[in-house]
Amino acid sequence: MRFYSLAADAVVVLHISYVLFVVLGLLAIAAGGMANWQWVRNRWFRASHTTMIAVVVIEALLSITCPLTTLERHLRHQAGETASQGSFVGRLAHDLLFYDLPPHVFTIAYCIFGSVVLATLWLVPPNFTNNRTT
């Protein structure tokens, strides 16, 4: 049972890492656009960032529960726990991710956030040329 509990905690930490990449990535792109940081124009960074928020928006629009949430619930069930019974780190991470609001609030928020990410593709365009010198 302890294995499932630790695995569920790891999934929650992975979930938070995903969210942080999307949120902090947008902040970095905005700051980098103003400060002329070239790394925020990296095509792979931008493609992964845009894809990650697109997945969230599509899941929300189609009312699909995030696979990471589903996996965490399954692992907690296997451990004989609920989300509120995980380890301290697991509970803290879970409480940072999940709020008791109607689903449409999240869908609207994700769509707005996704729209802002799309706008950065125009405002701070990625660099599609290969400027490496060897």
CYANA upper distance limits for C-alpha pairs under 8 A (distance plus 0.5 A):
  1 MET  CA      5 SER  CA      7.02
  1 MET  CA     78 GLN  CA      7.47
  1 MET  CA     79 ALA  CA      5.09
  1 MET  CA     80 GLY  CA      7.86
  2 ARG  CA      6 LEU  CA      6.71
  2 ARG  CA     79 ALA  CA      7.17
  3 PHE  CA      7 ALA  CA      6.53
  3 PHE  CA     79 ALA  CA      8.21
  4 TYR  CA      8 ALA  CA      6.53
  4 TYR  CA     75 LEU  CA      5.74
  4 TYR  CA     76 ARG  CA      7.08
  4 TYR  CA     78 GLN  CA      6.72
  4 TYR  CA     79 ALA  CA      5.61
  5 SER  CA      9 ASP  CA      6.80
  5 SER  CA     75 LEU  CA      7.14
  5 SER  CA     76 ARG  CA      6.51
  5 SER  CA     79 ALA  CA      5.99
  5 SER  CA     81 GLU  CA      8.24
  5 SER  CA     86 GLY  CA      7.03
  5 SER  CA     87 SER  CA      8.21
  6 LEU  CA     10 ALA  CA      6.68
  6 LEU  CA     87 SER  CA      8.48
  7 ALA  CA     11 VAL  CA      6.76
  7 ALA  CA     72 GLU  CA      8.49
  7 ALA  CA     75 LEU  CA      7.35
  8 ALA  CA     12 VAL  CA      6.84
  8 ALA  CA     71 LEU  CA      8.05
  8 ALA  CA     72 GLU  CA      5.36
  8 ALA  CA     73 ARG  CA      8.13
  8 ALA  CA     75 LEU  CA      5.82
  8 ALA  CA     76 ARG  CA      6.56
  8 ALA  CA     90 GLY  CA      8.09
  9 ASP  CA     13 VAL  CA      6.78
  9 ASP  CA     72 GLU  CA      8.18
  9 ASP  CA     86 GLY  CA      7.60
  9 ASP  CA     87 SER  CA      7.71
  9 ASP  CA     89 VAL  CA      7.65
  9 ASP  CA     90 GLY  CA      5.12
 10 ALA  CA     14 LEU  CA      6.63
 10 ALA  CA     90 GLY  CA      8.29
 11 VAL  CA     15 HIS  CA      6.56
 11 VAL  CA     68 LEU  CA      7.02
 11 VAL  CA     71 LEU  CA      7.93
 11 VAL  CA     72 GLU  CA      6.50
 12 VAL  CA     16 ILE  CA      6.70
 12 VAL  CA     68 LEU  CA      8.09
 12 VAL  CA     69 THR  CA      8.39
 12 VAL  CA     72 GLU  CA      7.32
 12 VAL  CA     90 GLY  CA      6.94
 12 VAL  CA     93 ALA  CA      6.71
 12 VAL  CA     94 HIS  CA      6.77
 13 VAL  CA     17 SER  CA      6.65
 13 VAL  CA     90 GLY  CA      7.91
 13 VAL  CA     93 ALA  CA      6.93
 14 LEU  CA     18 TYR  CA      6.77
 15 HIS  CA     19 VAL  CA      6.89
 15 HIS  CA     68 LEU  CA      6.95
 16 ILE  CA     20 LEU  CA      6.51
 16 ILE  CA     93 ALA  CA      7.34
 16 ILE  CA     97 LEU  CA      7.38
 17 SER  CA     21 PHE  CA      6.57
 18 TYR  CA     22 VAL  CA      6.92
 18 TYR  CA     52 MET  CA      8.50
 19 VAL  CA     23 VAL  CA      6.62
 20 LEU  CA     24 LEU  CA      6.02
 20 LEU  CA     25 GLY  CA      8.09
 21 PHE  CA     25 GLY  CA      5.85
 21 PHE  CA     49 HIS  CA      8.02
 22 VAL  CA     26 LEU  CA      6.82
 22 VAL  CA     49 HIS  CA      6.59
 22 VAL  CA     52 MET  CA      7.45
 22 VAL  CA     53 ILE  CA      7.06
 23 VAL  CA     27 LEU  CA      7.04
 24 LEU  CA     28 ALA  CA      6.51
 25 GLY  CA     29 ILE  CA      6.61
 25 GLY  CA     49 HIS  CA      7.44
 26 LEU  CA     30 ALA  CA      6.73
 26 LEU  CA    117 VAL  CA      7.15
 27 LEU  CA     31 ALA  CA      6.62
 28 ALA  CA     32 GLY  CA      6.14
 28 ALA  CA     40 VAL  CA      7.45
 29 ILE  CA     33 GLY  CA      6.36
 29 ILE  CA     40 VAL  CA      5.90
 29 ILE  CA     41 ARG  CA      8.30
 29 ILE  CA    120 THR  CA      7.93
 29 ILE  CA    124 VAL  CA      7.72
 30 ALA  CA     34 MET  CA      7.03
 30 ALA  CA    120 THR  CA      8.04
 30 ALA  CA    124 VAL  CA      8.14
 31 ALA  CA     35 ALA  CA      6.55
 32 GLY  CA     36 ASN  CA      5.90
 32 GLY  CA     37 TRP  CA      5.05
 32 GLY  CA     38 GLN  CA      7.81
 32 GLY  CA     39 TRP  CA      8.42
 32 GLY  CA     40 VAL  CA      6.43
 33 GLY  CA     37 TRP  CA      6.99
 33 GLY  CA     40 VAL  CA      7.97
 33 GLY  CA    123 LEU  CA      8.37
 33 GLY  CA    124 VAL  CA      6.00
 37 TRP  CA     41 ARG  CA      8.22
 38 GLN  CA     42 ASN  CA      7.64
 40 VAL  CA     45 PHE  CA      7.69
 40 VAL  CA     46 ARG  CA      7.83
 40 VAL  CA    126 PRO  CA      7.99
 41 ARG  CA     45 PHE  CA      8.10
 41 ARG  CA     46 ARG  CA      7.31
 41 ARG  CA    124 VAL  CA      7.58
 41 ARG  CA    125 PRO  CA      6.87
 41 ARG  CA    126 PRO  CA      4.58
 41 ARG  CA    127 ASN  CA      5.73
 42 ASN  CA     46 ARG  CA      6.68
 42 ASN  CA    126 PRO  CA      6.32
 42 ASN  CA    127 ASN  CA      6.31
 42 ASN  CA    128 PHE  CA      8.30
 43 ARG  CA     47 ALA  CA      6.37
 43 ARG  CA    126 PRO  CA      5.85
 43 ARG  CA    127 ASN  CA      6.28
 43 ARG  CA    128 PHE  CA      6.50
 44 TRP  CA     48 SER  CA      6.53
 45 PHE  CA     49 HIS  CA      6.52
 46 ARG  CA     50 THR  CA      6.45
 46 ARG  CA    126 PRO  CA      7.08
 47 ALA  CA     51 THR  CA      6.47
 48 SER  CA     52 MET  CA      6.52
 49 HIS  CA     53 ILE  CA      7.04
 50 THR  CA     54 ALA  CA      6.56
 50 THR  CA    114 GLY  CA      8.41
 50 THR  CA    117 VAL  CA      7.14
 50 THR  CA    118 LEU  CA      7.79
 51 THR  CA     55 VAL  CA      6.68
 52 MET  CA     56 VAL  CA      7.12
 53 ILE  CA     57 VAL  CA      6.69
 53 ILE  CA    110 TYR  CA      8.34
 53 ILE  CA    113 PHE  CA      8.50
 53 ILE  CA    114 GLY  CA      6.42
 53 ILE  CA    117 VAL  CA      8.40
 54 ALA  CA     58 ILE  CA      6.56
 54 ALA  CA    114 GLY  CA      7.14
 55 VAL  CA     59 GLU  CA      6.59
 56 VAL  CA     60 ALA  CA      6.68
 56 VAL  CA     66 CYS  CA      8.35
 56 VAL  CA    110 TYR  CA      7.51
 57 VAL  CA     61 LEU  CA      6.61
 57 VAL  CA    107 THR  CA      7.56
 57 VAL  CA    110 TYR  CA      6.06
 57 VAL  CA    111 CYS  CA      6.30
 57 VAL  CA    114 GLY  CA      7.28
 58 ILE  CA     62 LEU  CA      6.56
 59 GLU  CA     63 SER  CA      6.32
 59 GLU  CA     64 ILE  CA      5.22
 59 GLU  CA     65 THR  CA      7.31
 59 GLU  CA     66 CYS  CA      7.38
 60 ALA  CA     64 ILE  CA      6.66
 60 ALA  CA     65 THR  CA      8.26
 60 ALA  CA    106 PHE  CA      7.99
 60 ALA  CA    107 THR  CA      5.68
 60 ALA  CA    110 TYR  CA      7.96
 61 LEU  CA    107 THR  CA      6.91
 65 THR  CA     69 THR  CA      7.40
 65 THR  CA     70 THR  CA      7.30
 66 CYS  CA     70 THR  CA      6.87
 67 PRO  CA     71 LEU  CA      6.51
 68 LEU  CA     72 GLU  CA      6.60
 69 THR  CA     73 ARG  CA      6.70
 70 THR  CA     74 HIS  CA      6.69
 71 LEU  CA     75 LEU  CA      6.63
 72 GLU  CA     76 ARG  CA      6.56
 73 ARG  CA     77 HIS  CA      6.56
 73 ARG  CA     82 THR  CA      8.00
 73 ARG  CA     83 ALA  CA      7.68
 74 HIS  CA     78 GLN  CA      6.69
 75 LEU  CA     79 ALA  CA      6.67
 76 ARG  CA     80 GLY  CA      6.66
 76 ARG  CA     81 GLU  CA      5.42
 76 ARG  CA     82 THR  CA      6.23
 76 ARG  CA     83 ALA  CA      7.12
 76 ARG  CA     86 GLY  CA      8.19
 77 HIS  CA     81 GLU  CA      6.09
 77 HIS  CA     82 THR  CA      7.19
 81 GLU  CA     85 GLN  CA      6.10
 81 GLU  CA     86 GLY  CA      7.34
 82 THR  CA     86 GLY  CA      7.56
 83 ALA  CA     90 GLY  CA      8.45
 83 ALA  CA     91 ARG  CA      7.29
 83 ALA  CA     94 HIS  CA      7.69
 84 SER  CA     91 ARG  CA      6.42
 85 GLN  CA     91 ARG  CA      7.67
 86 GLY  CA     90 GLY  CA      5.91
 86 GLY  CA     91 ARG  CA      6.12
 87 SER  CA     91 ARG  CA      6.52
 88 PHE  CA     92 LEU  CA      6.54
 89 VAL  CA     93 ALA  CA      6.49
 90 GLY  CA     94 HIS  CA      6.43
 91 ARG  CA     95 ASP  CA      6.49
 92 LEU  CA     96 LEU  CA      6.80
 93 ALA  CA     97 LEU  CA      7.00
 94 HIS  CA     98 PHE  CA      6.68
 95 ASP  CA     99 TYR  CA      7.82
101 LEU  CA    105 VAL  CA      7.23
101 LEU  CA    106 PHE  CA      8.24
102 PRO  CA    106 PHE  CA      7.86
103 PRO  CA    107 THR  CA      6.91
104 HIS  CA    108 ILE  CA      6.61
105 VAL  CA    109 ALA  CA      6.69
106 PHE  CA    110 TYR  CA      6.45
107 THR  CA    111 CYS  CA      6.61
108 ILE  CA    112 ILE  CA      6.67
109 ALA  CA    113 PHE  CA      6.57
110 TYR  CA    114 GLY  CA      6.41
111 CYS  CA    115 SER  CA      6.56
112 ILE  CA    116 VAL  CA      6.81
113 PHE  CA    117 VAL  CA      6.83
114 GLY  CA    118 LEU  CA      6.71
115 SER  CA    119 ALA  CA      6.64
116 VAL  CA    120 THR  CA      6.88
117 VAL  CA    121 LEU  CA      7.39
118 LEU  CA    122 TRP  CA      7.81
119 ALA  CA    123 LEU  CA      6.65
120 THR  CA    124 VAL  CA      5.65
120 THR  CA    125 PRO  CA      7.24
121 LEU  CA    125 PRO  CA      5.17
121 LEU  CA    126 PRO  CA      7.06
